[in-house]
Amino acid sequence: MTRPAHSDGHLAPSFYEGPTGRMAAASLRRQLRLLWPDLSGMSVLGIGYPAPFLSCWSHQAYRCLNATTSHHEPPPPGSCAADATRLPFPDLVFDRILVIHGVEPVAHDSRLLREIWRVLKDDGRIIVVAPNRTGLWAHLDHTPFGQGQPYSPGQINRLLASAMFRPERRETALYTPPTAWTAVLRLAPVWESVGRALFMDLAGVTLTEAVKDTYAALPVLATKRRVVLSEAA
């Protein structure tokens, strides 16, 4: 199911200011810290709409930059607007890159990932946060996770492989229903714990960590062919 990919940028800022957005951001930050607990001294880039999440590492990292590729004006404070198909950074400069609300626009997903491959160091890592196709959040368009293209874990793996990345780890989040009801939000830690233990396929989002597949980037060497001509009888 594909939805219009242009509206999430307008939706994300107001969403994360509300109670449902604050709950979602807290849930995702918990999983992000599990995947990357210590980024001391590293150069970190957030792409898409990463403003609510870079605080996980801003007190540790050497630098922590926010490149907003969503279509909204103006960009959040402390961020720059970036073209998803041409990131304004030199090659091999970042140790870690977080992509959230970045791959849902299907017109840009593969080109964005190739740009990320370019600016990521050879030993760097990325996390791609994407709406899960079988989760509830992907089917409700009042959140930014219900915009654009949702992905199954297999689709994310193939998308990453097409951009020369190798998936290594995956976490899940957002089992709490996307509602503003205070009674539901107060139980968010319980929803998340039970959902992760029993209903992994119903996660609202997947968080996939990947590394550069440098072997995929190596050219295939031409081999000499030996031609054997048989003598005519």
Accessible surface in RSA format (square Angstrom, percent):
REM  Atomic radii and reference values for relative SASA: ProtOr
REM  Chains: A
REM  Algorithm: Lee & Richards
REM  Probe-radius: 1.40
REM  Slices: 20
REM RES _ NUM      All-atoms   Total-Side   Main-Chain    Non-polar    All polar
REM                ABS   REL    ABS   REL    ABS   REL    ABS   REL    ABS   REL
RES MET A   1    96.35  49.9  63.29  41.9  33.06  78.7  45.36  38.6  50.99  67.6
RES THR A   2    83.28  59.2  53.01  53.7  30.27  72.1  35.98  48.3  47.29  71.5
RES ARG A   3    34.18  14.4  29.80  15.2   4.38  10.4  18.74  25.6  15.44   9.4
RES PRO A   4    86.49  63.0  73.46  67.0  13.04  47.4  85.45  70.6   1.04   6.5
RES ALA A   5    29.57  27.2  20.91  32.3   8.65  19.7  22.32  31.4   7.24  19.2
RES HIS A   6   117.28  64.1 114.19  79.4   3.10   7.9  78.03  80.4  39.25  45.7
RES SER A   7    35.61  30.1  34.62  46.2   1.00   2.3  31.63  67.4   3.98   5.6
RES ASP A   8     5.50   3.9   5.29   5.3   0.20   0.5   1.88   4.4   3.61   3.6
RES GLY A   9     0.00   0.0   0.00   N/A   0.00   0.0   0.00   0.0   0.00   0.0
RES HIS A  10   123.30  67.4 104.90  72.9  18.40  47.1  69.32  71.4  53.98  62.8
RES LEU A  11    45.90  25.6  43.43  31.1   2.47   6.2  45.90  32.2   0.00   0.0
RES ALA A  12     0.55   0.5   0.55   0.8   0.00   0.0   0.55   0.8   0.00   0.0
RES PRO A  13    36.44  26.6  34.30  31.3   2.14   7.8  35.07  29.0   1.37   8.5
RES SER A  14    67.42  57.0  56.16  75.0  11.25  25.9  45.98  97.9  21.44  30.0
RES PHE A  15    18.83   9.4   8.95   5.5   9.88  25.7  17.80  10.8   1.03   3.0
RES TYR A  16    20.44   9.5   9.16   5.2  11.28  29.4   9.35   7.0  11.09  13.7
RES GLU A  17   129.78  74.5 111.59  84.4  18.19  43.3  47.79  92.4  81.99  66.9
RES GLY A  18    20.84  25.7   0.00   N/A  20.84  25.7  20.70  56.8   0.14   0.3
RES PRO A  19    62.62  45.6  59.13  53.9   3.49  12.7  60.54  50.0   2.08  12.9
RES THR A  20    14.91  10.6  14.59  14.8   0.33   0.8   8.89  11.9   6.02   9.1
RES GLY A  21     0.21   0.3   0.00   N/A   0.21   0.3   0.00   0.0   0.21   0.5
RES ARG A  22   134.02  56.3 128.98  65.8   5.04  12.0  62.18  85.0  71.84  43.5
RES MET A  23    18.46   9.6  10.31   6.8   8.14  19.4  17.00  14.4   1.46   1.9
RES ALA A  24     0.00   0.0   0.00   0.0   0.00   0.0   0.00   0.0   0.00   0.0
RES ALA A  25     4.28   3.9   4.28   6.6   0.00   0.0   4.28   6.0   0.00   0.0
RES ALA A  26    34.48  31.7  31.94  49.3   2.55   5.8  33.42  47.1   1.06   2.8
RES SER A  27     1.47   1.2   0.83   1.1   0.64   1.5   0.09   0.2   1.38   1.9
RES LEU A  28     0.00   0.0   0.00   0.0   0.00   0.0   0.00   0.0   0.00   0.0
RES ARG A  29    54.60  22.9  54.60  27.8   0.00   0.0   1.78   2.4  52.83  32.0
RES ARG A  30   100.70  42.3  95.68  48.8   5.02  11.9  59.44  81.2  41.26  25.0
RES GLN A  31     7.30   4.1   7.30   5.3   0.00   0.0   0.02   0.1   7.28   5.5
RES LEU A  32     0.05   0.0   0.05   0.0   0.00   0.0   0.05   0.0   0.00   0.0
RES ARG A  33   107.51  45.1 104.76  53.4   2.75   6.6  48.31  66.0  59.20  35.9
RES LEU A  34   117.53  65.5  99.66  71.3  17.87  44.9 102.13  71.7  15.39  41.4
RES LEU A  35     5.25   2.9   1.43   1.0   3.82   9.6   1.44   1.0   3.81  10.3
RES TRP A  36     6.84   2.7   5.02   2.4   1.82   4.3   6.57   3.5   0.27   0.4
RES PRO A  37    96.66  70.4  78.68  71.7  17.98  65.3  80.54  66.5  16.12 100.2
RES ASP A  38    87.09  61.0  72.01  71.7  15.08  35.7  28.83  67.9  58.26  58.1
RES LEU A  39     3.06   1.7   3.06   2.2   0.00   0.0   3.06   2.1   0.00   0.0
RES SER A  40    69.77  59.0  51.10  68.2  18.68  43.0  35.15  74.9  34.62  48.5
RES GLY A  41    57.33  70.7   0.00   N/A  57.33  70.7  30.96  85.0  26.37  59.1
RES MET A  42    50.89  26.4  50.36  33.3   0.54   1.3  50.89  43.3   0.00   0.0
RES SER A  43     6.35   5.4   6.27   8.4   0.08   0.2   0.00   0.0   6.35   8.9
RES VAL A  44     0.00   0.0   0.00   0.0   0.00   0.0   0.00   0.0   0.00   0.0
RES LEU A  45     0.00   0.0   0.00   0.0   0.00   0.0   0.00   0.0   0.00   0.0
RES GLY A  46     0.00   0.0   0.00   N/A   0.00   0.0   0.00   0.0   0.00   0.0
RES ILE A  47     0.00   0.0   0.00   0.0   0.00   0.0   0.00   0.0   0.00   0.0
RES GLY A  48     0.00   0.0   0.00   N/A   0.00   0.0   0.00   0.0   0.00   0.0
RES TYR A  49    13.08   6.1  13.08   7.4   0.00   0.0   0.08   0.1  13.00  16.0
RES PRO A  50     0.22   0.2   0.22   0.2   0.00   0.0   0.22   0.2   0.00   0.0
RES ALA A  51    39.52  36.3  18.91  29.2  20.61  46.9  21.57  30.4  17.95  47.5
RES PRO A  52    25.22  18.4  11.31  10.3  13.91  50.6  24.08  19.9   1.14   7.1
RES PHE A  53     0.00   0.0   0.00   0.0   0.00   0.0   0.00   0.0   0.00   0.0
RES LEU A  54    15.28   8.5  15.28  10.9   0.00   0.0  15.28  10.7   0.00   0.0
RES SER A  55    64.65  54.6  52.02  69.4  12.63  29.1  44.47  94.7  20.18  28.3
RES CYS A  56     3.37   2.6   0.00   0.0   3.37   7.9   0.00   0.0   3.37   3.6
RES TRP A  57     1.07   0.4   1.07   0.5   0.00   0.0   1.07   0.6   0.00   0.0
RES SER A  58    64.69  54.7  43.95  58.6  20.74  47.8  26.96  57.4  37.73  52.9
RES HIS A  59   142.91  78.1 101.53  70.6  41.38 105.8  91.06  93.8  51.85  60.3
RES GLN A  60    46.91  26.2  29.39  21.5  17.51  41.7  12.69  27.0  34.21  25.9
RES ALA A  61    16.31  15.0   0.02   0.0  16.29  37.0   0.02   0.0  16.29  43.1
RES TYR A  62   152.04  71.0 121.26  69.0  30.79  80.1  86.00  64.6  66.05  81.4
RES ARG A  63    86.95  36.5  79.88  40.7   7.07  16.8  24.40  33.3  62.55  37.9
RES CYS A  64    36.72  27.8   9.19  10.3  27.53  64.7   9.18  23.3  27.54  29.7
RES LEU A  65    69.69  38.8  68.69  49.1   1.00   2.5  69.69  48.9   0.00   0.0
RES ASN A  66    12.86   8.9   9.07   8.8   3.79   9.1   4.41  10.6   8.44   8.2
RES ALA A  67     0.09   0.1   0.09   0.1   0.00   0.0   0.09   0.1   0.00   0.0
RES THR A  68     3.80   2.7   2.01   2.0   1.78   4.2   1.93   2.6   1.87   2.8
RES THR A  69    21.09  15.0   5.37   5.4  15.72  37.5   2.59   3.5  18.50  28.0
RES SER A  70    16.51  14.0   0.47   0.6  16.04  37.0   5.56  11.8  10.95  15.3
RES HIS A  71   105.85  57.9  98.54  68.5   7.31  18.7  66.67  68.7  39.18  45.6
RES HIS A  72    18.27  10.0   9.09   6.3   9.19  23.5  10.31  10.6   7.97   9.3
RES GLU A  73   154.27  88.6 123.62  93.5  30.65  73.0  62.70 121.3  91.57  74.8
RES PRO A  74   106.53  77.6 100.12  91.3   6.41  23.3 100.12  82.7   6.41  39.8
RES PRO A  75    40.44  29.5  30.45  27.8   9.99  36.3  30.50  25.2   9.94  61.8
RES PRO A  76    18.44  13.4   9.99   9.1   8.45  30.7  16.14  13.3   2.30  14.3
RES PRO A  77   136.47  99.5 107.41  97.9  29.07 105.7 119.57  98.7  16.90 105.0
RES GLY A  78    81.46 100.5   0.00   N/A  81.46 100.5  45.44 124.7  36.02  80.7
RES SER A  79    26.71  22.6   0.00   0.0  26.71  61.5   3.78   8.1  22.92  32.1
RES CYS A  80    54.32  41.1  49.45  55.2   4.86  11.4  40.73 103.2  13.59  14.6
RES ALA A  81    72.62  66.8  47.97  74.0  24.65  56.1  48.46  68.2  24.16  64.0
RES ALA A  82    14.41  13.2   0.00   0.0  14.41  32.8   5.16   7.3   9.25  24.5
RES ASP A  83    82.32  57.7  66.85  66.5  15.46  36.6  33.73  79.4  48.59  48.5
RES ALA A  84     8.53   7.8   5.18   8.0   3.35   7.6   5.18   7.3   3.35   8.9
RES THR A  85    41.38  29.4  25.19  25.5  16.19  38.6   9.75  13.1  31.63  47.8
RES ARG A  86   187.45  78.7 181.47  92.5   5.97  14.2  56.98  77.9 130.47  79.1
RES LEU A  87     4.40   2.5   0.00   0.0   4.40  11.1   0.00   0.0   4.40  11.8
RES PRO A  88    83.84  61.1  48.57  44.3  35.27 128.2  64.27  53.1  19.57 121.7
RES PHE A  89    31.89  16.0  22.22  13.8   9.67  25.2  25.27  15.3   6.62  18.9
RES PRO A  90    91.68  66.8  80.99  73.8  10.69  38.9  91.12  75.2   0.56   3.5
RES ASP A  91    86.54  60.6  70.04  69.7  16.50  39.0  19.02  44.8  67.52  67.3
RES LEU A  92    89.59  49.9  75.80  54.2  13.79  34.7  75.80  53.2  13.79  37.1
RES VAL A  93    36.45  24.0  32.18  29.1   4.27  10.3  34.72  30.2   1.73   4.7
RES PHE A  94     1.97   1.0   1.97   1.2   0.00   0.0   1.97   1.2   0.00   0.0
RES ASP A  95    22.81  16.0  22.64  22.5   0.17   0.4   1.80   4.2  21.01  21.0
RES ARG A  96    34.42  14.5  34.42  17.5   0.00   0.0   0.00   0.0  34.42  20.9
RES ILE A  97     0.00   0.0   0.00   0.0   0.00   0.0   0.00   0.0   0.00   0.0
RES LEU A  98     0.00   0.0   0.00   0.0   0.00   0.0   0.00   0.0   0.00   0.0
RES VAL A  99     0.07   0.0   0.07   0.1   0.00   0.0   0.07   0.1   0.00   0.0
RES ILE A 100     0.27   0.2   0.27   0.2   0.00   0.0   0.27   0.2   0.00   0.0
RES HIS A 101     3.13   1.7   0.78   0.5   2.35   6.0   0.53   0.5   2.60   3.0
RES GLY A 102     3.24   4.0   0.00   N/A   3.24   4.0   0.57   1.6   2.66   6.0
RES VAL A 103     0.12   0.1   0.12   0.1   0.00   0.0   0.12   0.1   0.00   0.0
RES GLU A 104     3.18   1.8   2.94   2.2   0.25   0.6   2.28   4.4   0.91   0.7
RES PRO A 105    22.79  16.6  22.79  20.8   0.00   0.0  22.79  18.8   0.00   0.0
RES VAL A 106    71.13  46.8  57.10  51.7  14.03  33.8  57.10  49.6  14.03  38.0
RES ALA A 107    70.90  65.2  49.51  76.4  21.39  48.7  60.88  85.7  10.02  26.5
RES HIS A 108    49.76  27.2  49.62  34.5   0.15   0.4  24.67  25.4  25.10  29.2
RES ASP A 109    17.92  12.6  17.92  17.8   0.00   0.0   0.00   0.0  17.92  17.9
RES SER A 110    50.00  42.2  49.77  66.4   0.23   0.5  23.19  49.4  26.81  37.6
RES ARG A 111   122.93  51.6 119.59  61.0   3.34   8.0  55.69  76.1  67.24  40.8
RES LEU A 112     0.06   0.0   0.06   0.0   0.00   0.0   0.06   0.0   0.00   0.0
RES LEU A 113     0.10   0.1   0.10   0.1   0.00   0.0   0.10   0.1   0.00   0.0
RES ARG A 114   116.74  49.0 110.60  56.4   6.14  14.6  33.19  45.4  83.55  50.6
RES GLU A 115    26.46  15.2  26.36  19.9   0.10   0.2   3.95   7.6  22.51  18.4
RES ILE A 116     0.00   0.0   0.00   0.0   0.00   0.0   0.00   0.0   0.00   0.0
RES TRP A 117    46.52  18.7  46.52  22.5   0.00   0.0  46.52  24.8   0.00   0.0
RES ARG A 118    70.65  29.7  65.42  33.3   5.23  12.4  51.26  70.1  19.39  11.7
RES VAL A 119     0.00   0.0   0.00   0.0   0.00   0.0   0.00   0.0   0.00   0.0
RES LEU A 120     0.00   0.0   0.00   0.0   0.00   0.0   0.00   0.0   0.00   0.0
RES LYS A 121    70.39  34.3  70.18  43.1   0.21   0.5  32.44  29.2  37.95  40.4
RES ASP A 122    88.02  61.7  72.59  72.2  15.44  36.5  26.30  61.9  61.73  61.6
RES ASP A 123   118.82  83.2  94.69  94.2  24.13  57.1  49.76 117.1  69.06  68.9
RES GLY A 124     1.07   1.3   0.00   N/A   1.07   1.3   0.63   1.7   0.43   1.0
RES ARG A 125    65.47  27.5  65.47  33.4   0.00   0.0   4.67   6.4  60.80  36.8
RES ILE A 126     0.00   0.0   0.00   0.0   0.00   0.0   0.00   0.0   0.00   0.0
RES ILE A 127     0.00   0.0   0.00   0.0   0.00   0.0   0.00   0.0   0.00   0.0
RES VAL A 128     0.99   0.7   0.66   0.6   0.33   0.8   0.66   0.6   0.33   0.9
RES VAL A 129     1.00   0.7   0.10   0.1   0.89   2.2   0.10   0.1   0.89   2.4
RES ALA A 130     0.19   0.2   0.09   0.1   0.10   0.2   0.19   0.3   0.00   0.0
RES PRO A 131     0.55   0.4   0.52   0.5   0.03   0.1   0.52   0.4   0.03   0.2
RES ASN A 132     4.80   3.3   4.80   4.6   0.00   0.0   0.00   0.0   4.80   4.6
RES ARG A 133    64.61  27.1  62.28  31.7   2.33   5.6  37.00  50.6  27.60  16.7
RES THR A 134    81.28  57.8  63.93  64.8  17.34  41.3  66.17  88.9  15.10  22.8
RES GLY A 135     0.50   0.6   0.00   N/A   0.50   0.6   0.50   1.4   0.00   0.0
RES LEU A 136    92.96  51.8  85.86  61.4   7.11  17.9  89.45  62.8   3.51   9.5
RES TRP A 137     2.85   1.1   2.85   1.4   0.00   0.0   2.30   1.2   0.55   0.9
RES ALA A 138     0.12   0.1   0.12   0.2   0.00   0.0   0.12   0.2   0.00   0.0
RES HIS A 139    88.43  48.3  68.34  47.5  20.09  51.4  51.99  53.6  36.44  42.4
RES LEU A 140    61.38  34.2  59.72  42.7   1.66   4.2  61.38  43.1   0.00   0.0
RES ASP A 141    96.74  67.8  85.54  85.1  11.20  26.5  11.76  27.7  84.99  84.8
RES HIS A 142    98.24  53.7  85.69  59.6  12.55  32.1  74.33  76.6  23.91  27.8
RES THR A 143     0.00   0.0   0.00   0.0   0.00   0.0   0.00   0.0   0.00   0.0
RES PRO A 144     0.73   0.5   0.00   0.0   0.73   2.7   0.00   0.0   0.73   4.5
RES PHE A 145     2.24   1.1   0.68   0.4   1.56   4.1   0.68   0.4   1.56   4.5
RES GLY A 146     0.04   0.1   0.00   N/A   0.04   0.1   0.04   0.1   0.00   0.0
RES GLN A 147    13.15   7.4  11.97   8.8   1.18   2.8   0.67   1.4  12.48   9.5
RES GLY A 148     0.70   0.9   0.00   N/A   0.70   0.9   0.70   1.9   0.00   0.0
RES GLN A 149    21.51  12.0  21.51  15.7   0.00   0.0   5.35  11.4  16.16  12.3
RES PRO A 150     1.70   1.2   1.61   1.5   0.09   0.3   1.61   1.3   0.09   0.6
RES TYR A 151    12.25   5.7  12.17   6.9   0.08   0.2  12.17   9.1   0.08   0.1
RES SER A 152    29.71  25.1  29.44  39.3   0.28   0.6  22.76  48.5   6.95   9.7
RES PRO A 153    53.77  39.2  53.76  49.0   0.01   0.0  53.77  44.4   0.00   0.0
RES GLY A 154    28.02  34.6   0.00   N/A  28.02  34.6  22.91  62.9   5.11  11.4
RES GLN A 155    56.89  31.8  52.99  38.7   3.90   9.3  13.81  29.4  43.08  32.7
RES ILE A 156     0.51   0.3   0.51   0.4   0.00   0.0   0.51   0.4   0.00   0.0
RES ASN A 157    53.41  36.8  52.00  50.3   1.41   3.4  15.26  36.7  38.14  36.9
RES ARG A 158   155.91  65.5 149.05  76.0   6.85  16.3  76.21 104.2  79.69  48.3
RES LEU A 159    22.53  12.5  17.01  12.2   5.51  13.9  21.89  15.4   0.64   1.7
RES LEU A 160     0.71   0.4   0.71   0.5   0.00   0.0   0.71   0.5   0.00   0.0
RES ALA A 161    61.65  56.7  45.37  70.0  16.28  37.0  47.16  66.4  14.49  38.4
RES SER A 162    73.21  61.9  40.86  54.5  32.36  74.5  51.08 108.8  22.13  31.0
RES ALA A 163     0.41   0.4   0.09   0.1   0.32   0.7   0.41   0.6   0.00   0.0
RES MET A 164    32.19  16.7  31.41  20.8   0.78   1.9  20.83  17.7  11.36  15.0
RES PHE A 165     2.53   1.3   0.00   0.0   2.53   6.6   0.00   0.0   2.53   7.2
RES ARG A 166   107.34  45.1 106.09  54.1   1.25   3.0  51.87  70.9  55.47  33.6
RES PRO A 167    42.97  31.3  25.30  23.1  17.67  64.2  25.58  21.1  17.40 108.1
RES GLU A 168    78.38  45.0  42.87  32.4  35.52  84.6  20.56  39.8  57.83  47.2
RES ARG A 169   113.49  47.7 104.15  53.1   9.34  22.2  59.32  81.1  54.17  32.8
RES ARG A 170    78.39  32.9  51.13  26.1  27.27  64.9  24.78  33.9  53.62  32.5
RES GLU A 171    49.83  28.6  48.53  36.7   1.30   3.1   1.70   3.3  48.13  39.3
RES THR A 172     7.27   5.2   6.82   6.9   0.44   1.1   6.48   8.7   0.79   1.2
RES ALA A 173     0.00   0.0   0.00   0.0   0.00   0.0   0.00   0.0   0.00   0.0
RES LEU A 174     0.84   0.5   0.00   0.0   0.84   2.1   0.00   0.0   0.84   2.3
RES TYR A 175    22.50  10.5   5.88   3.3  16.62  43.2   7.98   6.0  14.52  17.9
RES THR A 176     0.06   0.0   0.00   0.0   0.06   0.2   0.00   0.0   0.06   0.1
RES PRO A 177    35.66  26.0  33.95  30.9   1.71   6.2  35.66  29.4   0.00   0.0
RES PRO A 178     9.44   6.9   2.27   2.1   7.16  26.0   2.43   2.0   7.00  43.5
RES THR A 179    31.03  22.1  24.34  24.7   6.69  15.9  23.93  32.1   7.09  10.7
RES ALA A 180    62.50  57.5  46.63  72.0  15.87  36.1  46.73  65.8  15.77  41.8
RES TRP A 181   184.44  74.0 179.75  87.0   4.69  11.0 156.23  83.3  28.21  45.8
RES THR A 182    79.32  56.4  73.59  74.6   5.73  13.6  41.27  55.4  38.05  57.5
RES ALA A 183    71.92  66.1  63.35  97.8   8.57  19.5  66.71  93.9   5.21  13.8
RES VAL A 184    26.35  17.3  25.10  22.7   1.26   3.0  26.35  22.9   0.00   0.0
RES LEU A 185    26.31  14.7  17.71  12.7   8.60  21.6  18.03  12.7   8.28  22.3
RES ARG A 186   189.12  79.4 159.96  81.5  29.16  69.4  59.21  80.9 129.91  78.7
RES LEU A 187    97.22  54.1  96.89  69.3   0.32   0.8  97.22  68.3   0.00   0.0
RES ALA A 188     5.41   5.0   5.41   8.4   0.00   0.0   5.41   7.6   0.00   0.0
RES PRO A 189    80.24  58.5  72.65  66.2   7.59  27.6  75.44  62.3   4.80  29.8
RES VAL A 190    85.96  56.6  82.86  75.0   3.11   7.5  85.92  74.7   0.05   0.1
RES TRP A 191   102.26  41.0  98.12  47.5   4.14   9.7  99.17  52.9   3.09   5.0
RES GLU A 192     5.68   3.3   5.68   4.3   0.00   0.0   5.68  11.0   0.00   0.0
RES SER A 193    69.05  58.4  61.72  82.4   7.33  16.9  27.74  59.1  41.31  57.9
RES VAL A 194    66.75  43.9  64.11  58.0   2.65   6.4  66.75  58.0   0.00   0.0
RES GLY A 195     4.43   5.5   0.00   N/A   4.43   5.5   4.03  11.0   0.41   0.9
RES ARG A 196    66.47  27.9  60.68  30.9   5.79  13.8  39.48  54.0  26.98  16.4
RES ALA A 197    79.40  73.0  41.94  64.7  37.47  85.2  52.36  73.7  27.04  71.6
RES LEU A 198   123.66  68.9  93.66  67.0  30.00  75.4  97.91  68.8  25.75  69.3
RES PHE A 199   103.88  52.0  98.48  61.0   5.40  14.1 103.88  63.0   0.00   0.0
RES MET A 200   106.11  54.9  97.65  64.6   8.46  20.1  61.94  52.7  44.17  58.5
RES ASP A 201   110.70  77.5 104.96 104.5   5.74  13.6  28.47  67.0  82.23  82.0
RES LEU A 202   101.64  56.6  95.41  68.3   6.22  15.6  95.41  67.0   6.22  16.7
RES ALA A 203     0.18   0.2   0.18   0.3   0.00   0.0   0.18   0.3   0.00   0.0
RES GLY A 204     0.00   0.0   0.00   N/A   0.00   0.0   0.00   0.0   0.00   0.0
RES VAL A 205     0.00   0.0   0.00   0.0   0.00   0.0   0.00   0.0   0.00   0.0
RES THR A 206     3.13   2.2   3.13   3.2   0.00   0.0   2.78   3.7   0.35   0.5
RES LEU A 207     0.00   0.0   0.00   0.0   0.00   0.0   0.00   0.0   0.00   0.0
RES THR A 208     0.71   0.5   0.71   0.7   0.00   0.0   0.56   0.8   0.15   0.2
RES GLU A 209     0.93   0.5   0.93   0.7   0.00   0.0   0.00   0.0   0.93   0.8
RES ALA A 210     0.00   0.0   0.00   0.0   0.00   0.0   0.00   0.0   0.00   0.0
RES VAL A 211    16.19  10.7  16.19  14.7   0.00   0.0  16.19  14.1   0.00   0.0
RES LYS A 212     8.12   4.0   0.20   0.1   7.92  18.9   0.00   0.0   8.12   8.6
RES ASP A 213    35.65  25.0  35.65  35.5   0.00   0.0   0.23   0.5  35.42  35.3
RES THR A 214    58.10  41.3  56.51  57.3   1.58   3.8  36.21  48.6  21.88  33.1
RES TYR A 215   175.01  81.7 163.08  92.8  11.93  31.0 115.01  86.4  60.00  74.0
RES ALA A 216    57.00  52.4  21.40  33.0  35.60  81.0  34.14  48.1  22.86  60.6
RES ALA A 217    43.67  40.2  16.65  25.7  27.02  61.5  20.31  28.6  23.36  61.9
RES LEU A 218   110.77  61.7  98.65  70.6  12.12  30.5  98.69  69.3  12.08  32.5
RES PRO A 219   106.32  77.5  86.53  78.9  19.79  71.9  97.74  80.7   8.58  53.3
RES VAL A 220   147.39  97.0 117.69 106.5  29.70  71.6 122.56 106.5  24.83  67.4
RES LEU A 221   147.99  82.4 136.84  97.9  11.15  28.0 138.45  97.2   9.53  25.7
RES ALA A 222   105.35  96.9  67.09 103.5  38.26  87.0  77.50 109.1  27.85  73.8
RES THR A 223   113.91  81.0  91.59  92.9  22.32  53.2  71.59  96.2  42.32  64.0
RES LYS A 224   209.73 102.3 175.75 107.8  33.98  80.9 125.21 112.7  84.52  90.0
RES ARG A 225   217.71  91.4 186.51  95.1  31.20  74.3  63.88  87.3 153.83  93.2
RES ARG A 226   217.43  91.3 182.01  92.8  35.43  84.4  71.54  97.8 145.89  88.4
RES VAL A 227   116.96  77.0  88.21  79.9  28.75  69.3  91.55  79.5  25.41  68.9
RES VAL A 228   113.71  74.8  84.47  76.5  29.24  70.5  87.23  75.8  26.48  71.8
RES LEU A 229   155.62  86.7 129.74  92.8  25.89  65.1 131.25  92.2  24.37  65.6
RES SER A 230   106.05  89.6  76.51 102.1  29.53  68.0  49.09 104.5  56.96  79.8
RES GLU A 231   169.33  97.2 140.64 106.4  28.69  68.3  60.27 116.6 109.05  89.0
RES ALA A 232   102.57  94.3  64.83 100.0  37.74  85.9  75.22 105.9  27.35  72.4
RES ALA A 233   151.39 139.2  72.24 111.5  79.15 180.1 109.67 154.4  41.72 110.5
END  Absolute sums over single chains surface
CHAIN  1 A    11814.3       9646.3       2168.0       7238.7       4575.5
END  Absolute sums over all chains
TOTAL         11814.3       9646.3       2168.0       7238.7       4575.5
